[in-house]
Amino acid sequence: MGTTAGEEVERIRMEEFLGDPLFGTGTTRLSTIRVSRGLSWEEVLNRLPTEDSPLVSEDEGLYLSLKDVRGKFYCLLVLSTTDPGMFVVYRPNIGRVNTLMKYSDLQQTYRKVTLEEARPHWIDLYNQSLTKCRHTYFHGECRINSPDNPCQVGLRSSTKYVLSGSVLGVWSHLCKALTHDLTGNFYIQVVRLYTTESQKEIGILIPTSRVEALRETLEKVN
């Protein structure tokens, strides 16, 4: 997180849990981070070709989805690459998409539009995605959203939790805290952070619904 794709990562809180040298455990850190992304309309205008920097391809520009969802359209900014027929794609709420798009795929679901036509749709999605997930924005509700585990799909700004430091020293406690079903199965995702403070760190992404359980466990073994 915090890559050239346009994400900005800011650490807003860090809790330290001291280990016990007698048992070979060091300090474990639980970081609360804010991930910001997205592309404003002003940034769109800055990235579009100009008279001094003309179009590389006539297919570059702004696109709207062929079909609307409750009167709302998906928006894209499409720019050329050195690979013919492949394009870099930006979305209002998430910024640059990690994968390139083929022009043949673009044609199937999107149509090229003018600045004037794209502007209100782009600005609306950009503004609304600060607090609304993609499901709520397009469909009016989100079936997976809950107070304990809010949906963050498509959010322009989201809060995440990362455990780093002496993780192996508390591995058994971590496994117990992350287990939340009868099968005892859980998914661990290792992430690399690049913060706006130029800090780099590798840790484990903790699901929002398990943060309190993990915090309580770490306080007991601290």
Secondary structure, DSSP 4 states (H G I P E B T S, - for coil): ---TTS-EEEEEEEEEE---GGGT---EEEEEEEEE----HHHHHHHS--SSS--SSTT-EEEEESS-BTTB--EEEEEE-SSTTEEEEEETTTEE-SS-EEHHHHHHHEEEE-HHHHHHHHHHHHHHTTT--HHHHHHS--TT--SSS---TT-SEEEEEEEEES-GGGHHHHHHHH--STT-----EEEEEEBTTS-EEEEEEEPGGGHHHHHHHHHHH-
